[in-house]
Amino acid sequence: MALTILGLGVVTLLQLSSQSLRLVKNSSDYQEAALLADRVASQTQITGEITDSGQEGPFTWTRRVVEVVLPDELKPKQSVPGQEHPKLFSVTIDVRWGQSKVVELATMRTPTTVPGLPVQGAPAAGQPTTVLTPGTPAAASPGASTPRTP
């Protein structure tokens, strides 16, 4: 009787241990997939609608960039001659692995290219700007940015 209870306890312990290892592996896979999706999203340069894909290790990813139609209340009241209206794009990254596992990351972005002519006095796209806050010297070095503190 005691041997039966001991055997049942050992088998239960082994099953719990193997289930725990499977959960750790699944968690690790999901974390890697989420990191891959985040990296692909952050490297996306929005210039128009695209669909592309790639593979990295056991993961296959698909990126879809689609223009979102803005509602009338979000469109500018007046248009600037020679300049396009602002655009908004939906970026969706699907990362697949295994037989049926998938992680989807979705975000909204504006184009990374400047539509039309730049505004007089505004920095060019991709150029760092300097933000002066109270207590900071007025002569900051070019390209340096000062974080705002509450």
C-alpha positions as CSV (number, residue, x, y, z in Angstrom):
1,M,0.0,0.0,0.0
2,A,2.8,2.5,1.0
3,L,4.7,1.5,-2.2
4,T,1.6,2.3,-4.3
5,I,1.2,5.7,-2.7
6,L,4.9,6.4,-3.2
7,G,4.8,5.4,-6.8
8,L,1.7,7.5,-7.5
9,G,3.5,10.5,-5.9
10,V,6.6,10.1,-8.0
11,V,4.6,9.8,-11.2
12,T,2.6,12.9,-10.3
13,L,5.8,14.8,-9.6
14,L,7.3,13.8,-12.9
15,Q,4.1,14.9,-14.8
16,L,4.1,18.2,-13.1
17,S,7.8,18.7,-13.8
18,S,7.4,18.0,-17.5
19,Q,4.3,20.2,-17.8
20,S,6.2,23.0,-16.1
21,L,9.0,22.6,-18.7
22,R,6.5,22.7,-21.6
23,L,5.0,25.9,-20.2
24,V,8.5,27.5,-19.8
25,K,9.3,26.6,-23.5
26,N,5.9,28.0,-24.7
27,S,6.4,31.2,-22.7
28,S,9.9,31.6,-24.1
29,D,8.6,31.1,-27.7
30,Y,5.9,33.7,-27.2
31,Q,8.4,36.1,-25.8
32,E,10.8,35.7,-28.7
33,A,7.9,36.1,-31.2
34,A,6.8,39.3,-29.5
35,L,10.3,40.7,-29.5
36,L,10.6,39.8,-33.2
37,A,7.3,41.5,-34.0
38,D,8.4,44.6,-32.1
39,R,11.7,44.8,-33.9
40,V,10.1,44.3,-37.3
41,A,7.5,47.1,-36.4
42,S,10.2,49.5,-35.2
43,Q,12.3,48.9,-38.4
44,T,9.3,49.6,-40.6
45,Q,9.7,52.7,-42.8
46,I,6.3,53.9,-43.8
47,T,6.3,55.2,-47.4
48,G,3.1,53.6,-48.6
49,E,1.1,50.4,-48.5
50,I,3.2,47.2,-48.5
51,T,3.0,43.5,-47.6
52,D,6.2,41.6,-47.1
53,S,7.4,38.7,-45.1
54,G,10.5,37.0,-43.8
55,Q,11.8,34.2,-41.7
56,E,14.1,34.2,-38.7
57,G,14.9,30.9,-37.1
58,P,11.7,29.0,-36.5
59,F,9.6,32.1,-36.8
60,T,7.9,33.4,-40.0
61,W,6.7,36.9,-40.0
62,T,4.3,38.9,-42.3
63,R,4.1,42.7,-42.3
64,R,1.1,44.6,-43.7
65,V,1.0,48.3,-44.0
66,V,-2.4,49.7,-45.0
67,E,-3.5,53.4,-45.2
68,V,-6.3,54.2,-42.8
69,V,-9.0,56.5,-44.1
70,L,-9.3,59.4,-41.8
71,P,-12.8,60.5,-40.7
72,D,-13.8,64.0,-41.8
73,E,-13.4,65.5,-38.3
74,L,-9.7,64.5,-38.3
75,K,-9.0,66.0,-41.7
76,P,-7.6,69.5,-41.9
77,K,-10.2,72.3,-42.5
78,Q,-7.9,74.0,-44.9
79,S,-5.3,72.6,-47.2
80,V,-1.9,74.0,-47.8
81,P,-1.1,74.6,-51.5
82,G,1.5,72.1,-52.7
83,Q,1.2,69.9,-49.6
84,E,-0.6,66.6,-49.2
85,H,-3.1,65.9,-46.4
86,P,-1.7,64.0,-43.4
87,K,-1.9,60.2,-43.7
88,L,-2.2,57.5,-41.1
89,F,-1.2,53.9,-41.7
90,S,-2.1,50.7,-39.9
91,V,1.0,48.4,-39.4
92,T,0.2,44.7,-38.5
93,I,2.9,42.1,-37.9
94,D,2.0,38.4,-37.6
95,V,4.7,36.0,-36.3
96,R,4.0,32.3,-36.8
97,W,5.8,29.2,-35.6
98,G,5.0,25.6,-34.9
99,Q,1.8,24.2,-36.2
100,S,-0.7,26.8,-35.1
101,K,1.0,29.4,-32.9
102,V,0.8,33.0,-33.8
103,V,1.5,36.4,-32.2
104,E,0.0,39.6,-33.8
105,L,1.2,43.1,-33.2
106,A,-0.8,46.0,-34.5
107,T,0.1,49.7,-34.4
108,M,-0.7,53.0,-36.2
109,R,2.0,55.1,-37.8
110,T,2.5,58.3,-39.9
111,P,4.7,58.3,-43.0
112,T,8.4,58.5,-42.5
113,T,8.8,60.7,-45.6
114,V,7.8,64.3,-45.6
115,P,4.7,64.9,-47.8
116,G,5.1,67.9,-50.0
117,L,7.2,70.9,-49.0
118,P,8.7,71.4,-45.5
119,V,7.3,74.1,-43.3
120,Q,9.5,77.2,-43.0
121,G,11.6,77.0,-39.9
122,A,10.6,73.4,-39.1
123,P,13.4,70.8,-38.8
124,A,13.6,68.3,-41.6
125,A,12.2,64.8,-41.0
126,G,14.5,62.6,-39.0
127,Q,16.5,65.6,-37.6
128,P,16.7,65.8,-33.8
129,T,15.2,68.8,-32.1
130,T,16.2,70.6,-29.0
131,V,13.6,71.0,-26.3
132,L,14.5,73.7,-23.7
133,T,12.9,73.4,-20.3
134,P,13.2,75.9,-17.4
135,G,16.6,75.7,-15.8
136,T,18.5,74.5,-18.9
137,P,21.1,76.6,-20.7
138,A,19.7,78.4,-23.8
139,A,22.8,77.4,-25.8
140,A,22.4,73.7,-26.1
141,S,24.7,71.8,-28.5
142,P,23.2,71.3,-32.0
143,G,21.3,68.0,-32.2
144,A,21.1,67.6,-28.5
145,S,17.8,67.0,-26.9
146,T,16.8,67.7,-23.3
147,P,14.3,65.4,-21.7
148,R,11.3,67.1,-20.1
149,T,10.7,66.4,-16.4
150,P,7.4,66.9,-14.8
